[in-house]
Amino acid sequence: RKFSELNESHVPLIETMFAHAKRIAKELDERDSEQRNYKIGFHAVPSMNQLHMHVISDDFISDKLKNKKHWNSFTTKFFIPAEEFIEMLKADTLRIDTKQYESLLKGSLLCHRCSAMFPNMPKLKAHISACEK
C-alpha cells in the first residue's frame, strides 16, 4: 500500500502493468464509436493494499465518478501518470506527502477542460458534457 516500499527493482513490474493498461485502453478505444483518450496511472495515496493502476477516459463522463473526492482523485495531481511514476521510481524520487496529496481531494470541483468551478457534482457533470475547451 505504501509507495515508499517500492524501488527501482519494481520498475519491470510497473512497466508490464503499464503495457497491459495501454493495450486495454486501445481495445476500449477500438470498441467505442467515440474517440477517447485514456489516462493511465496511480492515485498518490492508494485506496487498496494491492498495487493497482487506473485506466480512465479523459472525458470523465461516468456514473462512477459520484463525488468530489472521486473527481479530484483523477483530475488533480493526486493522479500520477504511469510514465511519471516509473521515472520517479527509476530516479529514486518517488516521495508522497500524504497530507499534501489528500488535501487535493478536498479542493474545489473544477472542470478539467476550462477550470470553471462548480458547487456540486450534478452541475459539474452537466457542464462537462457540453464543455469543449
Secondary structure, DSSP 8 states (H G I E B T S, - for coil): --GGG--GGGHHHHHHHHHHHHHHHHHHHHH-SS---EEEEEESS-SSSS---EEEETT---TT--SHHHHHHHHSTTEEEHHHHHHHHHHT-----HHHHHHHHTS-EE-TTT--EESSHHHHHHHHTT---
